[in-house]
């Protein structure tokens, strides 16, 4: 017995040979048109009806437990939502065409339950060239019991849509190096009388994180002005500016990435801004808080509009700030833009929401708060893909560290597969109305 979240449905398969590929559809009445063209593309076309669904498929013999690389190029016409309509699936099977079990029991899984099935892989969309061809790729370890992999190239739910698939490749490869990262949060609220004094109080804590080999250190919200009675316009500063220079020097000294929030002045506007500083002291990027509580809006602080994600030597890092955590849109937009880690300077927030933001997006989330651990209102912690805290700073003036592997797929207790890779394929289309 195996637990499978994706049922093996009877499909309508056409054995006509398209260069080793066959065609399939869930039911004959929603079957689209299949063909090839003179350039060698595999072509699927939908008529004007809603809900058509079909794919090209090909079976490859494999050695269970080994690594494989997949790649294909795709071009669409008249497809409104390619991420959902033009997916690729890799289905692991035994010699009888049945699903096989995964090799390791999922995190938090009940050991009394049967081992779950290995769910399909969903290669991700990569770059698109000037001619409209998108590369779709991925590297995967096959389950040890698998003897074959079925590759499916889909077009689903795309009235009057057309897709071309070409240059599909599935071949053995070497295991990718583990992308190990040490994430750190500082649990401290400054008590200085000036912005500079506030900043300097974090120096020893950043040094402590460096001694524990932290690669990314997250500090709290509006660090330079926290606890000061001055109005925002009196303490806001440009970015880069005095406070970012101070922390950039520390990032360079300790050779680590550093995140904090501060009040930023840009001409007549003031923002609550999080900055990401690199191990060379550079300003990698900044994010302006998009969701403002009434108290900030009343002080004339302006909202940001964008959700940037920054490529770093560690991985792809997104930033959000305090009140952002009350809204799922912020973390979701960062995830959609590729964030693997979300750094979250936060004065205080419901800790259940920290867990939710990490779990619903399957990202690592690092929060740094100004609330006491026993307050029950926000923890300085590193959360995993299931929303569980891997490490929590419970005392003032302490640093919590967790080492994580960014490229290790997370499988939950009942195994929906590598849900992070599936997220973009399966999340719903949201209307653009506010």
N, C-alpha and C positions, 0 to 999 in steps of 0.2 A: 504493500500500500504506500502511495506517495501523496503528499499534499501538493496540489497544483492550483495556482491562482489563475492560470490561463488554461481554459479547457481545450482539449483537442477536438475540434469540431469537424464534422464531415464536410469536405469541400468538393467542389466540382473541379476536377483536374482534366486538362486537355493535354494529351501526350504528344501533340505536334511538336516537332523538334525545332527550336529556334537557336541553333548552335549550341546544343547541350542544355538549353533552358526549356522548361515546360511552363504552362500557364495554369492559374487556379483562381477560384472565386468561391466565396461562402455558399452562394446559391446561383443557379443558372439565370434566374430572373434579374439579378443585379450584376451580371457579368459584363464588363466593359469590352472594348475592342482591343485586340493585341496584334502587333505586326513588327516587322523590322524595316529599316530604311537602307538606302545605298551606302550610308556611312557606317553601317554596322550597329546602329543603336537599337535597343529594345524599346518599343513604343507602346504605350497604353493610352487610349483615348476614351473619354466619357462623353455620352450624349447629354442632352439637356436635363435628364432626370436626376433627382436628388438620390443620394445614398448608394450609388454604384461603388463596387469594391472588387478589385482583382490585383493579381501580382504575377510576376515571373518568379520561378523558383528553380534552384539547382542544388543537388546534393553532392557534397564533397566527403570523401573518406578521410578520417583523421585518426590520430593517436591520442587517446584520452590522457589528460593531464599535461598536455603540451600547449605552448602558446601559439596563437595565430593572429595574423594581421589581415584586416579586411579594408578594401577601398573600392569606391566606385564613383563615377561622375554622373551628374544629374542635371537636366535642363527642363524647365517647366514653361508652359504657356497656358494662360487662362486659369491658373490655380491660385486661389486667393490665400490659401494657408499651407504652403509647402511643408512646414515643419510637422504638420499633423497629417496631411494628405499623402505625402511622398516619403513615407518612412521605410527603413530597412530593418528586417529582423533576421537574427541568426538563431536558429533553433537547434539545440543539442539533442541528439537521439542515440538510442542503441541500434543494433543491426536490424531490429524488428520495427524500427520507426517509432518507438515509444520514448517518452521523456525519461531522463535519468535523474538520479539524486545529485544534490550538491555534495561537495566533499567535506565541508566543515559545518557544524551546527551553527545556525544564526545566533547573533547576540541576543541574550535574554530568552532564548527558546526553551520551552519545557522539554527536558530530556525524555519524558515519557511519550512524547509525540513522535510519529514516524519522521524520518529525515525528509525535508521538503524537496520538491523537484527543482532542477536547475531551470530557471525561467529564461525566456529568450533575451538576447542582447539587442540593444538598440544603438547602432552606430550614430555618431553625431555629425551634424552639418558643420563643415569647416569653411574654408574661404570660397568665394564666388569670383570668377574671373570676368574680364571685360565683355566676354561673349555670352555670359549668363550661365556658365557651367559651374555647378557647385560640387566640391569634393566632399564625399561622405566617408568617414573612416572610423576605425577603432582597433584596439589591440586587446585580446582576451585570452584568458587561460581556460582551456576546455575542461569540463568535468572528467574525472578519471574513468568513469564508466561509459563515456560517450565514444562511439565509433564513427559517427557521421555528423555533419553540420549541414542544415538546410538553410540556404540563403534565399530570402524573399525580398523582392523589389516591388513596392506597392504603389498604387494610386487608388485612394479611397475618398469618397465624399467630396468630389470636385466636379460639379456640373459644367459641361463644356470644357473641361480641363484636359490637358495633354502633358505627358512626361516622357522624356527620353532618358534611358539608362545606357551607359557605355563604359567599357574598359573596367569591368568588374574584376577584382583580384582577391583571392583568398589563399594565403600561403603561410607556412610555418615561419615563426620568428623567434627571437630571443626574448626572455622575460625583461620587461622594463625595470630600470632601477627604482627602488622604493624612494618616494619623495617624502622624506622624513622632515618634519618641522617642529620646533619647540616653541609653543605658544605660551605667553605669560600675561597675567593681569596683575596690576598693582592695586592694593586696597588701602587707599589713604586719602584723607581730605585735608587740604592744606590750611594752615592757620596764619599765614603771613599777613603783614600789614600793607604790602605793596605787591603788584604783579610779579616783580622780580623775586621777592622773597618767597612767594608761592611756588614759583618755578624751581627755585633752588632747593626747596624741601624734598623734591622728587629725585634729586641727584643720587643720594645714597641708595634709594630703592631701585633705580635703574641699574646702578652698579651691582646690586645684589642679584638682579635678574640676569645680568651679564655673567656673573660668576656661576650661575646655574645653566649657562649656555643657551639662554633664550635667543631665538631668532626674531621674534616679534613681541614687543611689549606694548600693552594698551594702558593708557592713563584715563583719568576721569573727564568730566564735562566742564568746559570753561575754566580750565586749570588756573590761568593767570589771575582771573577775577573772582574765583570761588571764595565766598565768605567775606568779600569786600562790600562796603555799602555804597560804593560809587555807582552812578548810573552808567548804562552801557556805553553811551557816547564819550564818557570820560576815560574808559579803559580799553575800548576797542582799538585795534591796531592793524596795520596792513599785514598781508601774508604774501611773501615773506616779510618778517618784521622782527622786533627784538625777541619775542618769546620763541618764535620758530627758530631763530638763530641759536638761542641758548640750547634748545633741545636738539637741534641739528648737530651742534658740537658734541653733545653727549652721544647721539647715535653714531657719529663718526668715531668717537673715542672708544666706544664699546663694540663697534661694528655690528649693529643690529638695526632692525626696522622699529620705528616708534610711531605710535598714534596717540593724539590727544585732541581735545576740543578747546577752542578759544573764541572770543568775540572778535570778528574781523570787520574792519572798516574798508569799504571800497567806495570812494567819493562820498556821496551823501547817504549811502546805505550801510547798515550794520547787519551782519549775519552771524549766526552761531555755526561755526565752521570746524570740521574735523580735518586734520592734516595728517598725511602719511609721509614720514621722513625715512630716507634710505640709509643704509650702513655707510655710505660715503658722505653723509650729511646733506644730500640733495633733497629738495622738496619734490617727492614723486607725484603728489597730487593732493587735491582737497575736495571735500564734499560739504555743501551748505545745507543745513537742516531744512527739510521740506515741510515737515509737519510741526507747527508751532502751537504750544499751549497758549491760552488766552493771556497769561501773565507776560509772556515774551512779546506777543503781538502788541499788548498795551504799552510796552516800552519802546515801540517803534522798530523792533527787529523784523527784518524782511525774510521771507521764505526763499529757499533755493528751488531750483526747477529740474535738476538733472540727477542721475543716479550713476555716476562714473564708477568703473571698476578698473583697477590698476594692475598691469602685468609687472611682477617683481621676480627676483631670483627665487623667492619662496613659492610663489604661485600667484593666483589672481585674488586680489584683496579688494573688498568693498567696505565702505564706511557708513554707519548711521549713528544718530545721536538721540539719546534719551527718549523723548515723546514719540519718536519714529517707531519705537517698539510696540506701541499700542495699536499700530495699523499694519496689517499684513502686506499692504502694497509695497512698502519701502523695501523690506527684505526680499520680497518676490521680484521686484524690478532689479535689484542687485544680482539676484540669482539668475534671472533671465539674461543679464548682461555678462554672466560668466563667473561670478564670485564663487570662490572655493572657501574663503574665510571672510567672515564679517566681523570687523572690529567695531565695538559699540561703547564709546564713552557715554555714561548714563548717570544722572544724579540719583535716580531711583525709579523703579518700575516693578510691576507685578512679576515675580520670578517665573510664574507660569507662562507669561508671554515670552520670556527669554527662551524657555524650553520649546514653546510653540514655534517661534521663528526659526530655530535651528531644525526642529523635526519636520516642519512642513516643507522646508526647502532642502533638507539634507546637506546643510553646510555646517562647518565649524564656526561657532560664534563665541567671541571673547568679549565679556562685559567687564567694565571697571566702574564701580559705583561709589557714591559718597554716603551710603546707608550702612548702619551697623548690621552685622550678620543676623543678630537676633531680632531685628526690626521686622523681618519677614517681608521687606519691601525692596527686593533687588539684591542680588549677590554678585560679588566680583568672582567670576568663574569662567571656565572654558567648557563649553557645551559640545557634545558630539552630535552625529547625524540623527540620533534618536531623541535629542533634546535632553540627554542625561549629562549632568555635570561630571566631567572627568577630573577636575581639580577645582577647589574652592578656597579662596582666601577668607578665613573666618575672623582673623584678628587684625586690628588696625596696624598699618605699617608692615604688612606682610605681602609676599609675592607668591602667587600660585602658578605652577608650571604644568603643562601637559605636552607630551610628545605624540604626534599623530602622523599617520601616513596618508597624504592627500590623495594618492592614486590607488588606495585600497578600497574596493567596492564595499559599501555597507549593505548587509542583508539583515532585515529586521526579523523579529520573532516568528512571523508567519510567512516570511519570504515572498515579497512582491517582486523579487529580482533586485538588480542594482537600480533602486528607484530614482536616484539622482540622474542617471543616464536616460531614464524613461520620462522624466518630468516634462521636458520640452515637447516630447511627442504627444503626451497625453493630457497636458493641462488644457482647459477649455479656452475657446476664443472669447475674449471679453469685449463687449461693445465699447466704443470710444467715448460714449456719453459720460459726463461726470456723474 
